[in-house]
Amino acid sequence: MASYNIFKFLGDGHVIPAPRNYEDFKFALEHSASSSIILLFGDINVLPELLTQAREHKKRLLVHLDLLSGIGKDKAGVTFLARMGIEAVITTKSQLGKCAHELGMLVVHRLFLMDSQAVKTGVNLLQGYKPDALELLPASIPASVVTELATMTGLPVLGGGLMHTKADIEQALGNGLKAVSASRRELW
């Protein structure tokens, strides 16, 4: 999937719901204006039902591969998800991202940035493949780092984590992030 379509896929607004439990997932389905939901919980047993519910509400799921239980963190697991109809994934693991990308899935590569060495390490992880976007954690990252990563990778940059208020989201977007994922209902 081309990067220019990623934000159309991810959602119509700047905030993408990222529920951590079923109750918040249901709330996002029923109350969020976003056309996508980032799934930060679940296992292989409940995923088919979550996918069905998302489709019924005309929402798209981005499955966080690293947080989904009961599925192998390997090519067979990613292939299984693609066959199930999962169109997009988030991961911190470049080998899983590369596999998902080869299967035609949209891939958001998540990077945890705590210092300048983490920025270098993150860029090095991307040498073997090119995801469709980056998600930087925390989303409160300085504008200079957002610009640096966008320039170095040529990728759209999202943010997630440590978003507590609408002002936090506005600041993150003002720092150059294209969208922000949030787990707090009041921010959706």
Buried (B, 14 or more C-beta within 10 A) or exposed (E): BEBEEBBEBBBEBBBBBBBBEBEBBBBBBEEBEBBBBBBBBBEBEBBEEBBEBBEEBEBBBBBBBBBBEEBEBEBEBBBBBBEEEBBBBBBBBBBBBBBBBBBEBBBBBBBEBEEEEBBEEBBEBBEEBBBBBBBBBBBBBEEEBBEBBBEEBEBBBBBBBEBEEEEBBEBBBEBBBBBBBBBBBEBB
